[in-house]
Amino acid sequence: MEEDGFKVSISKLCRWFGVPRRTFYYRTVKAPPKLQERLVEPVKAMIEENPSFGYRTVAGLLGMNRNTVQRIFQIKGWQVRKRAVGFRPRIQALPSVAQAPNERWATDLCRIWAGKDKWCTLAVVIDCYSRELLGWQLSRSARAKTPEAALEHALIARFGTLGRVPQPFLLRSDNGLVFTSRSYTSLVRSYGLQQEFITPHSPE
């Protein structure tokens, strides 16, 4: 009607056609999709330790249906976003210059192919001053405790026991989900260490 030069208010149109005004503005609201927690939990646990894993990798490692895992990723907003080629946004990182042992350690996670055991997760801890490998842990099932075990191995190797370190120092890592999880950050604090976060996949 407006195209023909007639302007009629919405309230008047509703009166003409005998319908409540609220009907005009009504929009159907879809119920949020439901997910089974028994399927969500193992997926969540794996990507907390391996934030770079896509749904195909997670589905393969867990032996789950690929479409099911993809749907969980989409609904939960866990998709891995691909960066444009040639552009890699960075967060500001301090130079890793240690003047003495036990001044700064670094830890990281990586995936390695282990033959018949397929893909495994390796967590390592090094001293940034001596470049010495202090602790490591290899996990076939990608458990969340992998980097925690590597850190404890490093503490035992360097100090001979588990407990608060004699002098607090920095533990450098990326800011992935596993290193910012409540479990890991609590463990780090309990040993008297201070976390320092930098760009993912480049703890040095």
N, C-alpha and C positions, 0 to 999 in steps of 0.2 A: 504493500500500500504506500509505503514511503517513496518508492520509486515513481508512483503515479501522482505524487504531490500531496498525499494525505498523511498526516501525522496523528496517530492515535496512541494514547497512553496504554501501558500494559494493564492497569487496573480497569480501564474501560473495556478493553478487549475481553478480559475475564468476565465482566458483567454481561457482555453481549452473548458470550457462549455458555454462561451459567456454570463456570468452573471456579473453584477457590483460587485466589491469587497465588497461594503458596505452591499450588500444583505447577505453575509456570516455572518456578525456580527449582523444582525438585530434581535432584540428580541421584541416580542409584549409586549406592556405595558398596563396593565389593568387600566382602569379608577378607581379611588378610589370610594368605595361604598358610596352611598348617604344616609343620614339619615334625617328624618323629625324632624325639630327643636321642633315641638310641642310634640314629643315623648321623645326627648333627655332632654329637660329642666326639667321636673319633676323628672326624674331619677337622673340627675346631682344634683339637689337641695337636694334630699334625701341622697345621698352618701356623700355630703359635710358635712352634719350633722352627718351621721352615717357611717364612713369609713369602719367599719367592716361588713356591710351588703353585702351579696352576691346577685346575680341576682334573685334567687328564692324568697328571703325575700322582695326585692324591688318590684318584680312583684306582690306578694301577697298583700303588703300594698297599692300599687297604683292601683290594679285591672287591670293590664295590662297583655297582653299575655307574657307568660314566654319566649318563643323563641325570641320574639321581644326585650325584655329586655336583654337577653343573647347576642344577636347580637350587641346591643348598647354597652354592656360591652366589648365585644371582639374588636370592631372597635375602641373604644375610649381608650382601654388599661386600663380599670377600674377593671379588675379581682382582687379578693381578693386572695393573695398568701398565701398558707398554709405553715406554718413553720414545719420543721422536728420535730418529737417527741423527747423531751429531749434537744432540742436546741432552745433557745429563745434569739436572739440577742438583746442587750440592748444599749441604748445610755447612756453616762455618766450622772448621776444625782447627784445633791448635796443632802446631808442629810436634811430631813425636820425637822430642829430643830429651833423652834421659841422661843425666850426668853420673848416675851411680846405679848399682843393682838395687832392685826392690823400690825403685822410685816410680816406675810405671810398667805395668804389665799390659798385655793385649790378648784378647780372646776372640775367636771367630768360629763359625760353623761352615762346613762345606760338604758337598755330596761327592762320594767316590764310588766307583764301580768295583764291586768285590766278587766278581765272577759268579759262582753258583749262588752266592748270597745276594746277588743283584745290587741295587743301590743301597748304600749305607750313609749314615750321617756321622761325620767326624768333627769333634770339637777339640780345639787346641788352645793352649795357654803358653805364651812366651814372655820372657823378660825383654823389654824394649832396649835395655842397655847392652846386654851380652848377646842378644838374639837367641838365647838358649831355650830349647823346648822344655818347659817345666812339667806340663801335664797334658794328657789327651784321653779321650774316650770315644770309642767307636760303637755306634748303635745301629743294629739292623732294623729295628722296628721304629726308629725315629721318636724315641721317648723324650718327654720334656725334661727329664733329669740328666740328659747327656752333658750339657755344658756345666751343670752343677758338679757332676762327678769329675769332669776335667779340671775344674777349679780346685776341688778338694785334693785331687792327685798332685796338683802343682804346689799347694800349700804344704802338703806332707813332704814332697821332694825338697822344698826349699827350707822349711822350718822344722821338719822332723815330726810334726804333730799337727792336729787340727785345733784351732782356737783363734782368738784375736791376735792379729799380727803385732809384733813389738812396736812398730811405727807405721801409722796409716799411710797408704800410698794409693795411686790411681790404678783403676782397672779399665782399660779402654776397649770399646766394642762399638759395633753399629747399633742403631736404635731400633732393631727389629723386635718383633713381639716377644721372642723368647728372652731377650736381654732386658726387656722392660716389664716382664711379668712380675706379679707380686711375689711368687715363689723365689725367683732368681734374685730380685733386688733385695729381698729380706735376707737371703743367704749371704749376699755380698756384704751387707751392712753388719751382719752378725760377726763377720770376721774382721771388721774394722777397715774395710776397703771403701773407696769412693769411686763411683762409676763416672766415666767420661764417654759421651756418645759422639760419634762422627758419622760420616757418610757410610751407608750400608756397603758391605763387601770390601771395605778398605780400612781395616782397623789400624794399619800402620801408616 
